[in-house]
Amino acid sequence: QVQLMESGGGLVQPGGSLTLSCVASGRVSDIVNMGWYRQAPGKQREMVAGITSNRIISYGDSVKGRFTIFRDDIKSTLYLQMNSLKLGDTAVYYCNAITRDSIVWGQGTQVTVSS
């Protein structure tokens, strides 16, 4: 089993930056792909960014050029660097890991962009 724990969320002004972290524990050697998703109130969960074990990266259209995803497999940690934050980035952000036989989610961390 793999467990995920996010941190780094908080309140930030428009134009500001935050870095989210997701620490994986358990059978981390089973993890293939990882990613960040978010869900705003009244909206469906959407993919923010993903990274494969071969470092192939993809981003949602709304965050391209502003967010950067990277992973440190030695520390078993996934990061999301978020710059130029907008009001529309307000959401609960979830870490996601795909293993050989399961999809695992973290508990989420709240990001609020407000002036």
C-alpha positions in Angstrom: 0.0 0.0 0.0 1.0 3.6 -0.7 0.0 6.6 1.4 0.2 10.2 0.3 0.4 13.3 2.5 0.1 16.8 1.1 1.3 20.0 2.7 2.0 23.6 1.7 -1.4 25.0 1.1 -2.6 28.3 2.5 -3.9 31.8 1.8 -2.0 33.9 -0.8 -2.7 37.1 -2.7 -3.2 37.2 -6.5 0.1 37.1 -8.2 1.8 35.3 -5.3 3.4 31.9 -5.1 3.1 28.7 -3.2 4.8 25.3 -3.3 2.9 22.2 -2.5 4.6 19.0 -1.3 3.3 15.4 -1.3 5.3 12.8 0.6 4.7 9.2 -0.3 5.2 6.4 2.1 4.7 2.6 2.1 5.5 0.7 -1.0 6.8 3.7 -2.9 8.7 1.5 -5.3 5.3 0.5 -6.8 4.6 4.1 -7.9 4.7 4.7 -11.6 3.0 8.0 -12.3 2.2 10.9 -10.0 0.2 14.1 -10.4 -1.7 17.0 -8.9 -5.4 17.5 -9.2 -7.7 20.2 -7.8 -11.3 20.6 -7.1 -13.0 24.0 -6.6 -16.4 24.3 -4.9 -19.2 23.2 -7.3 -16.8 22.0 -9.9 -15.4 18.7 -11.0 -11.9 17.5 -10.0 -9.4 18.5 -12.8 -5.9 17.5 -13.6 -3.4 20.2 -12.8 -0.1 18.5 -13.7 1.3 15.0 -14.1 4.7 13.4 -14.2 5.7 9.9 -15.2 8.5 7.8 -13.9 10.4 8.7 -17.1 9.8 12.4 -16.3 7.3 13.0 -19.0 5.3 16.0 -17.8 1.9 17.3 -18.7 -0.1 20.4 -17.5 -3.6 21.5 -17.6 -4.2 24.3 -20.0 -5.1 26.8 -17.3 -1.8 26.4 -15.4 0.7 26.1 -18.3 3.5 28.6 -17.9 2.7 29.3 -14.3 3.0 25.9 -12.5 5.9 23.5 -12.4 5.7 19.9 -11.2 8.7 17.9 -10.2 9.5 14.8 -8.2 12.3 13.7 -6.0 12.3 9.9 -5.9 15.0 9.8 -3.3 12.8 11.7 -0.9 9.7 10.1 -2.3 8.2 13.6 -2.6 6.2 15.3 -5.3 6.2 19.1 -5.6 4.0 21.7 -7.3 5.5 25.1 -7.7 2.7 27.6 -8.3 3.5 31.1 -9.5 1.4 34.0 -10.6 -1.6 32.6 -8.7 -5.1 33.8 -9.8 -8.4 33.9 -8.0 -9.5 30.9 -10.2 -6.7 28.8 -8.7 -8.6 28.6 -5.4 -9.3 24.9 -4.8 -8.4 21.8 -2.7 -5.3 20.3 -4.3 -4.9 16.6 -4.2 -1.8 14.5 -4.8 -2.3 11.3 -6.9 -0.2 8.3 -7.4 -0.7 5.4 -9.9 0.9 2.1 -8.9 0.9 -1.2 -10.7 -2.4 -2.1 -9.2 -4.1 0.9 -7.7 -4.8 4.6 -7.8 -4.0 6.4 -4.5 -5.1 9.9 -3.4 -4.0 12.2 -0.6 -6.3 13.9 1.7 -5.9 17.3 0.0 -4.6 20.7 0.9 -6.6 24.0 0.6 -5.2 26.8 -1.6 -7.0 30.1 -1.4 -6.1 33.0 -3.6 -7.7 36.2 -2.3 -6.9 39.8 -1.9 
